[in-house]
Amino acid sequence: MSQIFSDETHRNLLSRIPHCTGREVADWLRTIDEGPAFFRFEEKVSWLRGEHQLAYGHAKAIVHEHDLRRAARKLL
């Protein structure tokens, strides 16, 4: 997996995503759930960038958030 941003940078990127993309983070997380079943982090990032024209930082933050939430669900 690629190096992840600091928690503060990650939160800042997430907070800017709705303004920069016109879609809420929750919408992007659903997009990943409904998209191709990639296993690797960078494959998901590349797909978001290519299919949805997202900036690298935004795509990376969305995939990281998706992975964090998926891991939290497994703990419950």
LINDA-V336736 format. One line per field, one symbol per residue. phi: phi as a letter, one per 40 degrees, with the letter a starting at -180 (. if undefined). Layout:
BEGIN
phi = ???
END
This chain:
BEGIN
phi = .cccccdccccccdccddccbgbcddccccdcdcccccccdccccccccccbfccdcccccccccdcccccccccc
END
